[in-house]
Amino acid sequence: MRLPRDLSGHELARLLERLGYRVTRQSGSHMRLSTQRGGQHHVTIPDVAALRVGTLAAILDEVARHSGEDRMTLAERLFRRG
């Protein structure tokens, strides 16, 4: 699956809510999301209009590693239409 090229930081934060992440704080142009599912985990997301593909891939890698699945499986769950 190809990663989206026009996803904003806020849109990604909203998608990660499906996995139990919540914005716990925002400092400047970065949001920190946290979850307690599967143990405590934090991820930082830039609050930008369009995330760079490499940044999005790195964030998804981190979330996938915590959830015990690979990045492409996680991406398909988050970005599937419908």
C-alpha positions in Angstrom: 0.0 0.0 0.0 1.3 3.4 -0.9 1.3 5.9 2.0 -0.8 9.1 1.6 1.0 12.2 0.4 -1.4 14.8 1.7 -2.1 13.6 5.3 -1.9 16.4 8.0 -0.7 15.9 11.5 -4.2 16.4 12.9 -5.6 13.8 10.5 -3.0 11.3 11.6 -3.8 12.0 15.2 -7.5 11.4 14.6 -6.7 8.1 12.8 -4.5 6.9 15.6 -7.4 7.4 18.0 -8.8 4.2 16.6 -5.7 2.5 18.2 -6.3 4.1 21.6 -3.9 7.0 21.2 -5.0 10.4 22.6 -3.3 13.8 22.3 -1.8 14.3 25.8 0.0 17.6 25.1 1.0 20.0 22.4 4.1 22.1 22.5 4.6 24.5 19.6 4.2 22.6 16.4 4.3 19.1 17.8 1.6 16.9 19.4 2.4 14.1 21.8 0.0 11.2 21.6 -0.1 8.5 24.3 -1.8 5.1 24.7 -2.1 2.6 27.5 -3.1 -0.3 25.2 -0.4 -3.0 25.3 1.6 -0.9 27.8 2.3 2.7 27.9 3.6 4.2 24.6 4.1 7.8 23.4 4.6 9.1 19.9 5.3 12.7 18.7 3.6 14.0 15.5 4.4 17.4 13.8 1.3 19.6 13.5 1.8 20.4 9.8 -0.6 20.6 6.8 1.1 17.7 5.0 3.4 15.1 6.7 6.5 14.1 4.7 6.3 10.5 3.6 9.5 9.6 5.5 8.1 11.2 8.7 4.8 9.4 8.3 6.7 6.1 7.7 8.8 6.6 10.8 5.7 7.3 13.0 3.9 4.3 11.6 7.0 2.1 12.2 7.1 3.2 15.8 3.3 2.6 16.3 3.5 -0.8 14.5 6.5 -1.9 16.6 4.5 -1.1 19.8 1.4 -2.9 18.5 3.4 -6.0 17.3 2.5 -5.7 13.6 4.3 -4.6 10.5 3.9 -1.0 9.0 2.0 -2.0 5.9 -0.6 -4.0 7.9 -1.0 -1.0 10.2 -1.3 1.4 7.2 -4.0 -0.7 5.6 -6.0 -0.7 8.8 -5.6 3.1 9.2 -6.1 4.3 5.6 -8.6 1.9 4.1 -11.6 3.6 2.6 -15.0 2.9 4.0 
